[in-house]
Amino acid sequence: MNIRAQVSMVFHLDKCIGCHTCSVACKNIWTSRPGTEYMWWNNVETKPGTGYPALWEDQGRYRGGWTGGRRDGTKAKLKLQGRAQGLANIFFNPRLPAIDDYYEPWTYSYRHLTDAPQADVQPVALPVSQITGGRMNIEAGPNWDDDLGGSEVYAAADPNLAALTDEEKRQLFSLERMMFFYVPRICNHCINPACVGACPAGAIYKRGEDGIVLVSQDKCRAWRMCISGCPYKKVYFNWRTGKSEKCILCYPRQETGQAPACFHSCVGRIRYLGLLLYDADGIARASARPARELVSAQRGLILDPFDPEVTEQARRDGLDDKAIQAARRSPVYKYVKEWELALPLHPEFRTLPMLFYVPSLLPVAAIVEGGLYNTGSDYFGGVMRAPLKYLASLFAAGDGREIERINRKLVAVRVYRRAQSVGDIDAKKAEGVLEAAGLSPQAAEDIYRLTALAGFEDRFVVPPFMRERMVEVLEDPQRRKEDAGAGYLRKIRRRF
């Protein structure tokens, strides 16, 4: 085993209200500079929908992520190009999204309201491009199809609908059955990042102590292969500086014990942050598994921080006891590994993303009995408005069994809590539903409390970054010699 630590996230989609507060918080802090006007390191998409940039999920077009690689299944291969093709295309990258795939950022000519000559009509503030400075007609925006604002015109272009039958699509887009939910997205800080593999200059790297993926502004040479290589399109090009930029997971805030800005500002409290321990020796094999085995393979990489063998190896690999304690308190570990409720977004991209989502249970089609909206006490008591195939395409590489299993658990917790708080469901029947879903009453209570009642310190277990020790090791030759055996020097070399 080669144990490393990764700052990871969980987004609970049942709690997202689509307010975009997270996006605005990130925008105000990190991308309010010239050249970053069109960048949204955090954005919230309505699903079904085409997303931002448009059709980012279509890897037949962008060729992001990895393929299964060798026939023996031991190594994934970069989907964008090999070394020879990369050299041939180094001055021309054909797989880049254009500005129209994002949107042309604009502001308004507010000065015209006061400087306009006297006339018989009220002056208006006309839209002005923030790139060219000229007047423009607004044709798109980063959330143009928000709340199905484009109706089925945008929703019908969602690549995830390809798995649905014509009848399922017809029912989905019937007005009385129209449904949508929100998917907030930031950089996944993957443990097998395709952006790192695609960069010819080696400018993108993972920090050894926390796994955060960063772009070195000194090394970046504007080849923009990272943008094409990232299947989630979360690397952006700053047209003013000529450098690539991306979400840095607010590491300056985390190093002082604060949660990232988008996490801190989240109105729905959907976001959780914590440390995961994983086995780096298994990355190549896990990322090369068949598509429907990728979720379980990634879950298998995550190690139990309570296992004495794991903790002992973690210490030998340079992890401090404070980091191990943080991993034990991590809400992400509970959602992803202990309860198995959270899934990665598009695991078939094979980047092993470390941002996980609890799929939206969504409203169900039900009946009214005795004046009560009754969906029954079991998962099959109602009909899910979102087809399992659609959710499976998003979160389980097409494996509907993963979504069904999670939905059973989510419904079972609701049934159990309804029996506890409302009392209109027999307690023994509720416990039977829990048992059928593979949960104990204590687990159901823990899930309920972390989902609905968790406070700030429960949702955000920011690990100790130990930056002061890293600096000491770098600056003190004697300390480097003493700590080399403990793994600190090797950890720092991974970073630099």
Buried (B, 14 or more C-beta within 10 A) or exposed (E): BEBBBBBBBBBBBBBBEBBBBBBBBBBEBBBEEEBBBBBBBBBBBBBBBBBBBBBBBBBEEBBBBBBBBEEEBEEBBBBBBEEEEBEEBEEEBEBBBEBEBBBBBBEEBEEEEEEBEEEEEEBEEEBBBBBEEEEBEEEBBBBBBBEBEBEBEBBBBBBBBEBBEEEBBEBBBEEEEBBBBBBBBBBBBBBBBBBBBBBBBEBBBBBBBBBBBBBBEEEBBEBBBBBBBBBBBBBBBBBEBEBBBBBBBBBEBBBEEBBBBBBBBBEBBBBBBBBBBBBBEBBBBBBBBEBBBBBBBBBBBBBBBEEEEBBEBBBEBBBBEEBBBBBBBBBBBBBBBBBBBBBBBBBBBBBBBBBBBBBBBBBBEBEEEEEEEBBBBBBEBBEBBBBBBBBBBBBBBBBBEBBBBBBBBBBBBBBBBBBBEEEEBEEEBBBBBBEEBEBEBEBBBBBBEBBEEBEEEBBBBBBBBBEEBBEBBBEEEEBBEEBEEBBBBBBBEBBE
